Amino acid sequence: MSKKVNKYGLSRDIPFNVKREVRQRCGYGCVLCGSLFCEYEHFDPPFSEARKHNAKGITLLCAKHHDDATRKRLSCKRIKIADSKPFCKQGNKPHYLFEDMEYPLEIALGGIVFISPDGVLLKADQKDLLSVKQLNKDEPPLVSAYFKSVKGETLEIVENEIMASVGSWDVETKGAEVIVRGSLRDIFLHLKFTPPSRLQIIEIKNYLDGHVIDTKFGGKLFLRSSSGGTIDFDQGFIATGGKVTFDSHKGIVIDGGALILGAEKSIPFYMDLDYLLGEVRKLQQSGVFKNENG
């Protein structure tokens, strides 16, 4: 099947470097409302009249505002005004509220797999790095997380709302995925949300006060506390029903125990997330997570 093109033969596929320029100019969110999940809108000129993909004539719109523009409920004049003063460049941050979430939440943080208890999952000294809390039984659980790059730039999820600081990196969304890059090929965070109960951080690099998390699902598993305690596999997983704590004095503490699978060399693990979550369920049923340590 041939790609869709306009009357000048221009494909709808926008080059990655152009998309990156548009995202950075717009502050990574919809120029009208700041939603992190966006689509690309040719507005000057419209795609039907465009002879090339010019980043200055393309903007970011959320699905709702993009549909409004497509159906002529949103004028080109309004889009131009918003593009000149993007929502996320006016002291705001791109955001997205995960509305369709059910407890208990299944979470994969690179090579660490949880079935969430209602509380903190990942902690560095006194700082919560990842937590899932359900305040009321009839309401969805609230995910909060804190990530820091090697340059000191931060990205937070505050009670299901993604708050990405507009720094030197690039925030890309596609479908239910969020990809944060520090450079063109350096992925800082790759997150995928699968309603109603799965949150998978496929790849993460997190640096906080000497603590390091650098792990990719199905790939490397590297954890190091500021005290020097280290877990390092070319390929590996930790399946736990407790929480993982990075402690400046104790090293890496896994509450209650865990199933740790790893290899010093890149030997393929023929297992998927469903298998690993199944192993966590078995461990939970055996009662090994009932007693917390540390």
HELIX and SHEET records of a PDB file:
HELIX    1   1 PHE A   16  CYS A   26  1                                  11    
HELIX    2   2 PHE A   47  GLU A   49  5                                   3    
HELIX    3   3 ALA A   55  GLY A   57  5                                   3    
HELIX    4   4 ALA A   63  THR A   70  1                                   8    
HELIX    5   5 CYS A   76  SER A   84  1                                   9    
HELIX    6   6 PHE A   87  LYS A   89  5                                   3    
HELIX    7   7 LEU A  273  SER A  286  1                                  14    
SHEET    1   A 2 CYS A  38  HIS A  42  0                                        
SHEET    2   A 2 ILE A  58  CYS A  62 -1                                        
SHEET    1   B 8 ASP A 170  LYS A 174  0                                        
SHEET    2   B 8 GLU A 177  ARG A 181 -1                                        
SHEET    3   B 8 ILE A 187  THR A 194 -1                                        
SHEET    4   B 8 ARG A 198  LEU A 208 -1                                        
SHEET    5   B 8 GLU A 106  LEU A 109  1                                        
SHEET    6   B 8 ILE A 112  ILE A 115 -1                                        
SHEET    7   B 8 GLN A 235  THR A 240  1                                        
SHEET    8   B 8 LEU A 259  ALA A 263 -1                                        
SHEET    1   C 7 GLU A 161  ALA A 164  0                                        
SHEET    2   C 7 THR A 154  VAL A 158 -1                                        
SHEET    3   C 7 LEU A 142  LYS A 148 -1                                        
SHEET    4   C 7 LYS A 127  LYS A 133 -1                                        
SHEET    5   C 7 GLY A 119  ALA A 124 -1                                        
SHEET    6   C 7 VAL A 244  ASP A 247  1                                        
SHEET    7   C 7 GLY A 251  ILE A 254 -1                                        
SHEET    1   D 7 ASP A 170  LYS A 174  0                                        
SHEET    2   D 7 GLU A 177  ARG A 181 -1                                        
SHEET    3   D 7 ILE A 187  THR A 194 -1                                        
SHEET    4   D 7 ARG A 198  LEU A 208 -1                                        
SHEET    5   D 7 HIS A 211  LYS A 216 -1                                        
SHEET    6   D 7 LEU A 221  ARG A 224 -1                                        
SHEET    7   D 7 THR A 230  PHE A 233 -1                                        
END                                                                             
